[in-house]
């Protein structure tokens, strides 16, 4: 399939994201520590515009009375109900079987292209 080129890699710095309309779909492209990921701008929980949520970290498994926080810049939190999703895999941290709709990306000559299936 032919990719829809939407941005230059320099347009989305590390830790940032941008939202693009691609063939009538709102798609967020995230730069997570130098790797790019594209997701439908839709929370599978109740349909919020997911890309309006913060990119952050999350609490990590820890011992009783300890609070560990990590994975900064790898998680997006839904702005409506706080569901968290792993930006590298699209998996929900709330319900493991729930995932974001992920799109393949093509990087050519510094341009980012979204492949729609």
N, C-alpha and C positions, 0 to 999 in steps of 0.2 A: 504494500500500500504506500502511496505517496504521502510523505509527511507534510504537515502544515507548518511552515516556518513562521514563528511568532516573535522571536526576540534574539538578541545577541547574548552570549554568555555573560558579557560584562554588564548587561542590563539587570542581572539578578545576582547581586553580591552574596557571598557566604552568609548564611543566617537570614536571608531575605526571601521573599516570594512575590510573585506577581500573578494577577488573574487576567486571563485572555478569553475572548469569545472565539471559539473555534468551531466552525460549521454549526452554529446555533447552540453550542454547549459552553457553559462557563467552566473553565479549567484553570486550576491553580498550579503553577510551577514553582517548586521549592528548591533552593540550593542548600543542601544539608552537608556542611563540611566539604564542599567541593563537588558533591554528587548531586545530580538533578533528578527530581521526581515530579510526576504530573498526576493530579487527582481531579476528579469531578468535584466541583465546588458545591457539594451536597452531603450533608451528614446523614448516614443511613439510619440514625436513631429516629429523628423526626423532621428531617428535611431542611435544617438551617443552612445558611450559606457558610460552610465550614471555614472557608478562607478568611472570614472576618475574625476568626478566633486567634488567640495568641500562639506563637511558636515558643515553646518553653521546654522544661524538663519535667520530671515526675518523681514521685516518691519511689524509693527502691526497697526491696525486701530487707528487713533489718530485725534486730533483736528487740525484745520487749523493752520499752522505755527509751528506745533509740529512734531517731528520725533521720533517715538518710535520703538525700535528694541528689539526682543525677540525670544523665542523658540530656543535658541542656542543649537546646537547639534541634532535638530529634523528635519532638512531640508537638502535635497541634491539638489544641483544646477547643472543642465546639463552644461557640459563644452563647448558645441557648442553655444547655444543661450540663456542660463541663465534661462531656465524654472526651477521653483522650485517645489519640491514634498515633501509632508509630509511623513517622514519615518515611522510613526506609522500606517498610513492608506493607503499610496500609492497614495493618491489624489494629483492632480496637483493644485498648488496655482494660476496658470495662467488661466486654463480652468477647471472648477469643474467636468465636465463629463469625463475628461481624467484621467486615472489611470495607475500606473505601474502594471506589471504582478507580483503578489505576490505568494510566495510558503509557504505552512505550514512548520513549523519546529517542530522537536521532540528533546527534551533535555533529555538524559538518561545517568546517571552516569558521568555527566560532559562532555558528547559528544554531538555535534550538528549534527542533521540529517535533510536533506532536503527531503521533500515528493513531488514527481512529480505527477501531475495529468494527 
